[in-house]
Amino acid sequence: MGRQWNKIIEDIEAISSGTSVINVNLGDIEALLTTLQADVADGIRLPNATTGGTGPTTFTSTSYGTIATSSTGRLGCQIFSEGPGALHVTLGTSTTSTSLYTVRLSAGDYYEVPSNYTGLIGGIFATAGTARVTEVS
């Protein structure tokens, strides 16, 4: 979740009321801010447990289509190809084709989109097929 997330929680839990005295070392605060900035730069996000996600939905297009739209709140996306056609999936805004794709799924294949990827997911079936798509946010 972040390099110092557990330390932050411990420090916050130590504060028991609004009248507590907090002894703070300015160097520690600066170090924490530097770490948090590095976490943001690395794309580390905290889970948003309140939104749930979508799915499963189906994707069946034999022409380029959107499997999942861009979502900054996405924590994960799973794609299961039920077949029978080959599903070509692209991460990004490039139009997917049977010769330009990120991953090719055959019937029974499962693909888990990298958890730090929040962009557009496109796809196309080479021949008629069905995929089940579940997003977690």
Short mmCIF file of the C-alpha atoms (twelve columns), coordinates in Angstrom:
data_MODEL
# 
_entry.id   MODEL 
# 
loop_
_atom_site.group_PDB 
_atom_site.id 
_atom_site.type_symbol 
_atom_site.label_atom_id 
_atom_site.label_alt_id 
_atom_site.label_comp_id 
_atom_site.label_asym_id 
_atom_site.label_seq_id 
_atom_site.Cartn_x 
_atom_site.Cartn_y 
_atom_site.Cartn_z 
_atom_site.pdbx_PDB_model_num 
ATOM 1   C CA . MET A 1   0.000   0.000   0.000   1 
ATOM 2   C CA . GLY A 2   2.835   2.379   0.442   1 
ATOM 3   C CA . ARG A 3   6.228   2.375   1.977   1 
ATOM 4   C CA . GLN A 4   5.193   3.836   5.322   1 
ATOM 5   C CA . TRP A 5   1.432   3.192   5.450   1 
ATOM 6   C CA . ASN A 6   1.656   0.977   8.563   1 
ATOM 7   C CA . LYS A 7   3.813   3.574   10.333  1 
ATOM 8   C CA . ILE A 8   1.257   6.302   9.580   1 
ATOM 9   C CA . ILE A 9   -1.563  4.133   10.987  1 
ATOM 10  C CA . GLU A 10  0.442   3.391   14.146  1 
ATOM 11  C CA . ASP A 11  1.159   7.072   14.686  1 
ATOM 12  C CA . ILE A 12  -2.464  8.062   14.170  1 
ATOM 13  C CA . GLU A 13  -3.726  5.317   16.495  1 
ATOM 14  C CA . ALA A 14  -1.469  6.727   19.244  1 
ATOM 15  C CA . ILE A 15  -3.540  9.900   19.276  1 
ATOM 16  C CA . SER A 16  -6.438  9.155   21.599  1 
ATOM 17  C CA . SER A 17  -8.204  12.518  21.927  1 
ATOM 18  C CA . GLY A 18  -8.281  16.085  20.686  1 
ATOM 19  C CA . THR A 19  -6.293  17.219  23.714  1 
ATOM 20  C CA . SER A 20  -3.306  14.928  23.074  1 
ATOM 21  C CA . VAL A 21  0.112   16.453  22.835  1 
ATOM 22  C CA . ILE A 22  1.906   15.513  19.663  1 
ATOM 23  C CA . ASN A 23  5.695   15.637  19.628  1 
ATOM 24  C CA . VAL A 24  6.787   15.977  16.043  1 
ATOM 25  C CA . ASN A 25  10.225  15.946  14.558  1 
ATOM 26  C CA . LEU A 26  10.252  18.181  11.478  1 
ATOM 27  C CA . GLY A 27  12.793  15.877  9.826   1 
ATOM 28  C CA . ASP A 28  10.385  12.950  10.212  1 
ATOM 29  C CA . ILE A 29  7.579   14.919  8.560   1 
ATOM 30  C CA . GLU A 30  9.826   15.882  5.668   1 
ATOM 31  C CA . ALA A 31  10.904  12.254  5.247   1 
ATOM 32  C CA . LEU A 32  7.266   11.123  5.282   1 
ATOM 33  C CA . LEU A 33  6.295   13.695  2.647   1 
ATOM 34  C CA . THR A 34  9.202   12.600  0.453   1 
ATOM 35  C CA . THR A 35  8.095   8.970   0.808   1 
ATOM 36  C CA . LEU A 36  4.470   9.783   0.007   1 
ATOM 37  C CA . GLN A 37  5.561   11.728  -3.073  1 
ATOM 38  C CA . ALA A 38  7.600   8.718   -4.194  1 
ATOM 39  C CA . ASP A 39  4.570   6.457   -3.634  1 
ATOM 40  C CA . VAL A 40  2.413   8.727   -5.790  1 
ATOM 41  C CA . ALA A 41  5.102   8.801   -8.484  1 
ATOM 42  C CA . ASP A 42  5.230   4.980   -8.374  1 
ATOM 43  C CA . GLY A 43  1.463   4.856   -8.850  1 
ATOM 44  C CA . ILE A 44  0.767   3.290   -5.459  1 
ATOM 45  C CA . ARG A 45  -2.884  3.774   -4.604  1 
ATOM 46  C CA . LEU A 46  -4.909  3.005   -1.547  1 
ATOM 47  C CA . PRO A 47  -7.898  0.717   -2.052  1 
ATOM 48  C CA . ASN A 48  -11.301 2.347   -2.281  1 
ATOM 49  C CA . ALA A 49  -13.487 -0.163  -0.508  1 
ATOM 50  C CA . THR A 50  -16.672 1.822   -1.004  1 
ATOM 51  C CA . THR A 51  -17.225 1.495   -4.761  1 
ATOM 52  C CA . GLY A 52  -17.083 -2.253  -5.373  1 
ATOM 53  C CA . GLY A 53  -16.705 -2.677  -9.117  1 
ATOM 54  C CA . THR A 54  -18.621 -3.903  -12.123 1 
ATOM 55  C CA . GLY A 55  -19.338 -7.235  -13.622 1 
ATOM 56  C CA . PRO A 56  -19.214 -9.656  -14.725 1 
ATOM 57  C CA . THR A 57  -20.134 -8.102  -18.045 1 
ATOM 58  C CA . THR A 58  -19.799 -9.743  -21.428 1 
ATOM 59  C CA . PHE A 59  -17.759 -8.733  -24.442 1 
ATOM 60  C CA . THR A 60  -18.577 -10.328 -27.804 1 
ATOM 61  C CA . SER A 61  -17.475 -7.887  -30.506 1 
ATOM 62  C CA . THR A 62  -15.893 -9.114  -33.757 1 
ATOM 63  C CA . SER A 63  -14.964 -5.509  -34.527 1 
ATOM 64  C CA . TYR A 64  -12.875 -3.285  -32.267 1 
ATOM 65  C CA . GLY A 65  -14.699 -2.424  -29.052 1 
ATOM 66  C CA . THR A 66  -14.135 -1.221  -25.503 1 
ATOM 67  C CA . ILE A 67  -13.790 -3.979  -22.942 1 
ATOM 68  C CA . ALA A 68  -13.351 -1.497  -20.061 1 
ATOM 69  C CA . THR A 69  -13.178 2.297   -20.031 1 
ATOM 70  C CA . SER A 70  -10.425 4.222   -18.292 1 
ATOM 71  C CA . SER A 71  -10.975 4.443   -14.543 1 
ATOM 72  C CA . THR A 72  -8.634  5.980   -11.977 1 
ATOM 73  C CA . GLY A 73  -10.491 4.022   -9.303  1 
ATOM 74  C CA . ARG A 74  -9.838  0.623   -10.906 1 
ATOM 75  C CA . LEU A 75  -7.948  -1.751  -8.644  1 
ATOM 76  C CA . GLY A 76  -8.133  -4.701  -10.999 1 
ATOM 77  C CA . CYS A 77  -9.775  -6.188  -14.068 1 
ATOM 78  C CA . GLN A 78  -10.136 -9.853  -14.975 1 
ATOM 79  C CA . ILE A 79  -11.014 -11.181 -18.421 1 
ATOM 80  C CA . PHE A 80  -12.060 -14.785 -19.035 1 
ATOM 81  C CA . SER A 81  -12.481 -15.927 -22.633 1 
ATOM 82  C CA . GLU A 82  -15.233 -18.515 -22.922 1 
ATOM 83  C CA . GLY A 83  -14.560 -18.897 -26.628 1 
ATOM 84  C CA . PRO A 84  -14.796 -20.252 -29.156 1 
ATOM 85  C CA . GLY A 85  -12.999 -17.400 -30.969 1 
ATOM 86  C CA . ALA A 86  -9.608  -15.936 -30.096 1 
ATOM 87  C CA . LEU A 87  -9.880  -12.664 -28.140 1 
ATOM 88  C CA . HIS A 88  -7.229  -10.016 -28.796 1 
ATOM 89  C CA . VAL A 89  -6.892  -7.484  -25.949 1 
ATOM 90  C CA . THR A 90  -5.002  -4.172  -25.972 1 
ATOM 91  C CA . LEU A 91  -4.079  -1.987  -23.023 1 
ATOM 92  C CA . GLY A 92  -4.095  1.600   -24.233 1 
ATOM 93  C CA . THR A 93  -5.730  3.709   -26.894 1 
ATOM 94  C CA . SER A 94  -4.384  1.845   -29.933 1 
ATOM 95  C CA . THR A 95  -7.133  0.180   -31.918 1 
ATOM 96  C CA . THR A 96  -6.888  -3.553  -31.329 1 
ATOM 97  C CA . SER A 97  -6.659  -5.892  -34.299 1 
ATOM 98  C CA . THR A 98  -5.740  -9.523  -34.782 1 
ATOM 99  C CA . SER A 99  -2.186  -8.362  -35.545 1 
ATOM 100 C CA . LEU A 100 -1.888  -5.495  -33.003 1 
ATOM 101 C CA . TYR A 101 -2.676  -6.487  -29.416 1 
ATOM 102 C CA . THR A 102 -1.280  -6.815  -25.899 1 
ATOM 103 C CA . VAL A 103 -2.467  -10.358 -25.212 1 
ATOM 104 C CA . ARG A 104 -4.337  -13.063 -27.174 1 
ATOM 105 C CA . LEU A 105 -6.757  -15.278 -25.281 1 
ATOM 106 C CA . SER A 106 -8.047  -18.595 -26.546 1 
ATOM 107 C CA . ALA A 107 -11.154 -20.337 -25.227 1 
ATOM 108 C CA . GLY A 108 -10.698 -21.016 -21.505 1 
ATOM 109 C CA . ASP A 109 -7.873  -18.491 -21.062 1 
ATOM 110 C CA . TYR A 110 -7.863  -15.974 -18.210 1 
ATOM 111 C CA . TYR A 111 -6.070  -12.620 -18.144 1 
ATOM 112 C CA . GLU A 112 -5.619  -10.404 -15.125 1 
ATOM 113 C CA . VAL A 113 -4.877  -6.826  -16.125 1 
ATOM 114 C CA . PRO A 114 -1.954  -5.405  -14.120 1 
ATOM 115 C CA . SER A 115 -3.346  -3.859  -10.932 1 
ATOM 116 C CA . ASN A 116 -1.691  -0.493  -11.541 1 
ATOM 117 C CA . TYR A 117 -3.227  -0.105  -15.024 1 
ATOM 118 C CA . THR A 118 -6.218  2.264   -15.074 1 
ATOM 119 C CA . GLY A 119 -6.413  3.105   -18.790 1 
ATOM 120 C CA . LEU A 120 -8.625  1.960   -21.646 1 
ATOM 121 C CA . ILE A 121 -8.887  -1.762  -22.396 1 
ATOM 122 C CA . GLY A 122 -9.950  -2.600  -25.939 1 
ATOM 123 C CA . GLY A 123 -10.521 -5.845  -27.734 1 
ATOM 124 C CA . ILE A 124 -11.696 -7.775  -30.750 1 
ATOM 125 C CA . PHE A 125 -12.661 -11.401 -31.347 1 
ATOM 126 C CA . ALA A 126 -11.158 -12.949 -34.496 1 
ATOM 127 C CA . THR A 127 -14.335 -15.033 -34.826 1 
ATOM 128 C CA . ALA A 128 -17.491 -15.079 -32.724 1 
ATOM 129 C CA . GLY A 129 -16.797 -15.574 -29.022 1 
ATOM 130 C CA . THR A 130 -17.705 -14.425 -25.537 1 
ATOM 131 C CA . ALA A 131 -15.577 -13.016 -22.721 1 
ATOM 132 C CA . ARG A 132 -16.565 -12.347 -19.126 1 
ATOM 133 C CA . VAL A 133 -15.112 -9.115  -17.724 1 
ATOM 134 C CA . THR A 134 -15.043 -8.123  -14.038 1 
ATOM 135 C CA . GLU A 135 -13.634 -4.822  -12.778 1 
ATOM 136 C CA . VAL A 136 -12.737 -4.217  -9.149  1 
ATOM 137 C CA . SER A 137 -12.625 -0.688  -7.805  1 
# 
